[in-house]
């Protein structure tokens, strides 16, 4: 991973982007791609769309979502404690004891989420699974009035952000879902542009994936691609308690995961396989028998239909404060997509055969 690209990766991970509040990250995206894209624009939904070789008639779209899961302030009680709703899919157990950040018009406000100490829990309470509605944010305020001077209803909240590298080229951070895929799409665009393109290649930083694939729906309609690949994360199964016979054998450092199934165009899948083989890029395989719940699903169904694919970065501990990925997988994924794009000719046919 080149130094500039790695710094960009760290910057977006350390910048908040809960669904509906992605613009700080999108500002970084626009600045980054302006150095190599032929066109950069932001649509009314907030999607950032970068393109190289825009005049070509065959349009290929890579999509990685910029948003991360978060919380939304809904109530401040009389003592200044703050209650929230979730943005995206949370396991409430992941929130207990976490440092959090509330993003207000006056800047970032640090907060914590906890619960009654174990010493004070009765026997029945210790057996209960905590619910998100029973958790509160504490900013240290003495009263509702003091808290309300800083925090407003509707302010977004994330886990305290931070990037940490580990052994064997692994790294952890909140928001790896899906700033890894976002980074891959932009880096694949940059690498493909350097190698030469016969197609118009779009890299889109989509918004609001975690709340219903909304940005992919609108951006795919606007770009109108013939071919589209979503890059997201998938569950790494190389840790205890996950059943490989159901979820597959997916390992950090094993390379990007190419998915097969009814949501994926067979010509796209075959060309991804060829790109992996000819460039000697390690890859792993996954299968899913339904719409994937990723941007690939929205892209596939756009307008009259798009030849869609899904490439995923293995992610350990998804939707937690310590999502973990392999930096080698990110590099390999960007190389895979760049190789895929640069080998598409202007007259390529992706009709299923």
Secondary structure, 3 states (H helix, E strand, C coil): CCHHHHHHHHHHHCCCCECCCCHHHHHHHHHHHCCCCCEEEECCCCCEEEEECCCCCCEEEEEEECCECEEEEEEECCCCCEEEEEECCCCHHHCCCEEEEEEECCEEEEEEEECCCHHHCCHHHHHCCCCHHHCEEECCCCCHHHHHCCCCCCCEEEECCCCEECHHHEEECCCHHHHHHHHHHHHHHHHHHHHCCCCEEEEEEECCHHHCCHHHHHHHHHHCCCEEEEEEEEECCCCCCCCHHHHCCCCCCCCEEEEECCCCCHHHHHHHHHHHHHCCCCEEEEECCCCCCCHHHHHHCCCCCCEEEEEEEEEECCCCCCCEEEHHHHHHHHHHHHHHHHCCCCCCCCCCC
